[in-house]
Amino acid sequence: MSEECIFCRIAKGEIPAEKIYESDNVVAFNDINPIAPTHVLIVPKEHITSLNQMKDDKSSLAGEMIMIAREVAKKTGVAEGGYRTIINTNRSAGQEIFHLHMHVIGGRPLEKMG
C-alpha cells in the first residue's frame, strides 16, 4: 500500500467510505462524485498503479473484481436494467487516481460509446 494514495487509505479504513462490498483483496465503495445514481468503485487493496502495471499472476484478482462488479450491480439494483463497468488506464483515458479501480455505473440510461 502507498502511504499517500487515497484508495490505499480507504482500503485500510483510514478514510471513511460508504462501502458496498469488502473481501480480503478488494473493497467496493460509492464514488464521492457520482456521474449516475449508482456509481461504485471497486479497488484492489494492493496498490497497483494501473491496469498496465497489473502482473500476469494477478489474473485471479482481475476475475474477482469482475465478479464483485456483478454482485455490486445486484446489490444496488441495477443488474436487471443494465450497468457499465469501466477501467480507465492512464491520463488520456481519464484515470485521475493512480490506483487501479473499476467503475460500476448504472441507474439511468447511459450514452452509447463508440
BELZIPE-V35723 format. One line per field, one symbol per residue. ss: DSSP state (2 for helix, 1 for strand, 0 for the rest). psi: psi as a letter, one per 30 degrees, with the letter a starting at -180 (. if undefined). A space follows every 10 residues. Layout:
# BELZIPE-V35723
ss=???
psi=???
This chain:
# BELZIPE-V35723
ss=0000022222 2000000011 1100011111 0000000111 1111000000 2220022222 2222222222 2222220000 0011110000 2220000000 1111110000 0000
psi=kkefkeeeee efgfkkljke kkaffkkklk kfikglekjk kkkkfkjkel effkleggee eeeeeeeeee eeeeefgfee fllkkkjkjl effgkekikk lkkjkaflkk kkk.
